[in-house]
């Protein structure tokens, strides 16, 4: 029972999710090319009876089918998934689904190319064997990746916390910040020192701030890009994520998990991520290369 609980906890650990469609397409093409060259060179699964042009045509088909499915899978992931809730367990399941679907697509291609009758039981047997063989290496690779990323980001967070004095503002700290709304009558103004962070929400920006010791959220119709332009003269604001701009003076500590660095604030429990694209820039703020 203790082992099952521990295993369940491991499966719930956060993990990065690659939703960059360009990188996914490049990876899909690369893996499809690998399948083509592997099958052409080593000729497994009865391909040894083929040679020359026929072999190239058949193995090219397997490679194209693999690439095609991976690209479709990538678009589906980008459309319906979010990294915030991505975990080790979901990564393992997603990888096994990819393996199973590639197997299915290639089995269908094989049946069509050779004009063979589609036999459901053979497909089920093939898929079962594939998933049984794949489960252990997929799980081990995923857990190893999660452990490496977790340790790396925890160490980075600890180093930042040691070096940080969390004082980035100057004499402008007590000035009033004005964030322009689409309608000028709805412009937001607040003491710079009271603002915690800005959160993009569709065509709106949610401003999180402290007023008279109370935590308040105010929504204005604008974009995070326009808000960033209004904050250019304030060095304590950092665009840490495509959806967030934070007041570094209000960050009390940095933590890390496998997905990256996380920013913590006083007064609230909400934790703000630092995106992987801005990871290095955030490190450089603290003199960490």
N, C-alpha and C positions, 0 to 999 in steps of 0.2 A: 504494500500500500504506500509506503514511504517512497519507494522507487517510482511508482506511478505518479505520485504528486510532484516529485522532483522533475520527472520527464515532462509533465504537463506545464510546469513553470518554465522549463527551457523552451518549449514550443511557443510560449507566449512572449518570449523576449523579442524586442523590436529589432528590425533589420532594414537596411536601405532598400529602396525599390527604384529600379531604373525606369523612369518614364520619359526619357529622352528618345523621341521617336527616330531621330536621325541616327543616333548611336545604335538603337535597336535594329534598324534596317541594315546598317553596316555589319552588325553582328550576325544578322540572319543570312546575309549574303556570304559572309566568311564561313559560317558553319555549313551552309549548303555546299560551298566549294570544298570544304574539308570532306564532307560525305562523298562527293564526286571523286576526289582524288583517292580517298581511302578504298572505295569500292573498286575503282579502276586498277589500283596497284595490287591490292591483296585478293580481290575477287572472292569474297566469302559468299555464303548463301547460294551456292550453285552457279555463281557467275564465272567460274573457271572454264565452263564449256563455251563461253563467248570470247570473241577476240576482235581486234580491229575496229572498224566503224560501228558495227553492231554493239560492241561492248561500250563504246563511247556514248552512243545514243541512249542505251539503257541506263547507264550510270548517271548521265546528265539528267535524265528524267527523275531519278531518285533525288539528286541534288536540288533540282528546281522545285520539286514537290516539298522538300524540307524547307527551302528558303521561303516558298510561298506561304506555307502554314505559319512559320515563325513571324513573318511580316503581319499576317492577319491577326495572330495572337497578340502582337505588340500593339496594334491599333485598338484591339479590344481592351487591353490592360490600361492604355492611356485614357480611354473613354470612361471606364467604370471604376478604376482603382485609385487609391490615395495612399501615399507613403505613411501618413500619420498612424494608420492602424495596421501597418504591415509587420508581420512577425516571422520568426523562424518556421513555425508550423505552416504558415501560408506559403512561404517560399518553397518548402519541401513539397507541399501539395501542388503548387503551381508547376514546379519542375517535373513532377511525375505526370501531370496532365499533359504537358508539352511532349514528353517522351511517348506517352500513350497515343496522342493524336498524330504525332509524326509516324508512329508505327501503323496506325489505321490508314492514314493517307497513302503511305508507301505500299501497304498491302492492297489497297484499292487500285493504285497505279499498276502494281504487279499483275493483278487479276485482269485489268483491262488490256494491258500491253500484250500479255500472253494469251488473251481470250480464254481465261480459265474461269470456271464457275466459282462464284463467291460462296464460300462455305463458312457459315457463322461460327461453328464450333472451332474451326482451325484459327479463325481470327481471335476468338476468346482465349484459346490456349496460348497463342502467340503473345497476346497482350498480357496475360497473367504471368507468363514466364519473364517477359520484359520488365514488368513492374517489380516482380519479386527480386530479380537480379539488380535492378536499378535502385531499389529503396535504400539499401545500406550505404552505397557510395554517395548517393545524393544527400542523404541525411548527414553523413560524416563531413562532407565538403561544406555543406551549409553551416553546420555547427562550428567547424573550424574557422570559416569566414566570419561568423558572428563573434567568436571569441577574440580573433585578431583585431577586428574593428573596435570591439568594446574596450579592450586593453589600451589600444592606441588613443582613443578619444578620452578615456578616463585620465590617462597620463597627460594629455594636452590640457584638459580642464584643470588639473591640479597645478600644472606649470603656470597657466594663466592666472589662477587664483593667487599664486605666490607672488607674481609680478605686478598684479593689478593694484592700482590705488583708486580706481573708479572715480577719477576726477578729470574730466575732459573739457569742461566748460571754462570760460573765462569771465570777464566782467559783464558779458552779455547774459549771464545766467539768470539775472533778475529781470531781464527785459520781457516784454510781452510778445509772445509768438502769435502771429496771425496766419491762419490757414484759409486760403481762398476757396469758397464754395462756388458751385456753378451759378448759383444765385447770390450776388454780393450781399444781400440782406441776411444770408445765413452763414456768413463768414464766422469762423471759430477763432476766439482769442483767449489766451491763457498764459499765465506766468510760465516761462521756460522750465523752471525748476519743478513745476507741478506735473508735468507730462511724463507718463510712463512709456507708452508706445502707441504706434498707429497700426491699425489692422485693415488691410484692403478687403472689401466685401462686395464683389460684383462692381457696380458703378458708384459705390459708396466707400467712405473711409470711417472706421470706428476709432475714435480717439479715447484712449484710456488715460485718466488723470486723477489726481488727488485734489480735492477742494475741501478746506476746513476739516481735514483729517478723514474725509469720506471718499471712498473709491467710486468714481463716476465714469460712465461711458456716454459719449455723445456721437451721434452719427451725422455726417454731412455728405452732401452729394458732390463728390470730386473723385479724383484718381490719386493713387499713391505717388505716381510720378509728379503730379502737380504739387502734392504736399511736400515731396522731397525738394522740389525747386524752392518752395517757401522756407525750407529749413537750411538752405545752403550756407548761410552765414553762421550757423550754430554747429560747432565742431563736436558737440556731445551726442548728436543724432547719427545713427548708423543704419543703413539699409541692409539688414542682416539676412533678409529672405525676400523672395518676390512678393510676399504678402505682408511683410512687417518692416517698420522702421522703429528702432528702439532708442530710448534715451540712456546712453551708457552710464550716466551719472546715477541712474536709478537701479542699475543691475547690482545685486548684492553678491552673486556668485555665478560661476559657470559649472555645469555638470556635463557628463558625457555618457552616451550609450552607443550602441553599434550604428545608429543612424547619424550620429554626429554630435556637435556641441549644442547645449541647451542653456538658455539664459533665465535666471530666476530674479524675481523682484520682491521687494518688501510690500506688505499690505495685501498681496494677492497670491493665489495658488497657481495661476496660469503660467505655463512655461513656454518660452518662445524659442523656436529652432533657429540655428544658423545654417543656411543652405550650403550644400557641398560646393556650389559655384563660388561662394563668398567665404569659404572656409579659410583659405590662405590669407585673404585680405584681413579677415578678423584677427588671425594670428599675428600679422604684421603690426597691427595696432599696438600690440604689447611687446614688440621687438622680438618676436619668435619667428624664426625662418622655417 
